[in-house]
Structure formats: structure tokens, C-alpha cells
Amino acid sequence: RTSVEDINIEGHSGFIALGTDPTLGDNLCEIGIQFNDDFIEWSVSFAEKPFPPACEVAKELTRQSIVNAK
């Protein structure tokens, strides 16, 4: 991955990883979040332009997963 950073979503910590394709740019984002005794993982990738920011999509999916699991 191009970069891996710590992230916190809705009070849950984990990581966010960005992948970059030579022709498409930043087209892949993976998020892994600790959730109680388990974890949530989302992987979002795009293969054709135009596409929204992959990490914004992955963050929103993760946020919705956490909120809807409560």
C-alpha cells in the first residue's frame, strides 16, 4: 500500500491503507477497525475513472456499519 495510518471512527480505533494505481491514481482504500471482541474491515477499489475518493467511501461505509451495529 502507498500509505497506512491510524484512524478512529465513532470511538473505535484501527488503520486505513491507501493504494495507488500508476494510471488511475488513488483507487484503493482498506479500513480495519477494532469492534468489541471482533473487527470490521472494508476494502473499496475502483477500476475505471471517474470515481469518488476511495477512502471517503470506505470511511462512510465503516461509520455506517458501526452506527447500525449498535
KAMO-V409327 format. One record per helix or strand of 3 or more residues. SS is the DSSP state (A for helix, B for strand). FROM is the first residue (numbers start at 1). LEN is the number of residues. Records with the same first field share a line. If there is no record, write none. Layout:
BEGIN
SS: FROM-LEN ; FROM-LEN
END
This chain:
BEGIN
B: 3-7 ; 12-10 ; 25-11 ; 38-8
A: 54-16
END
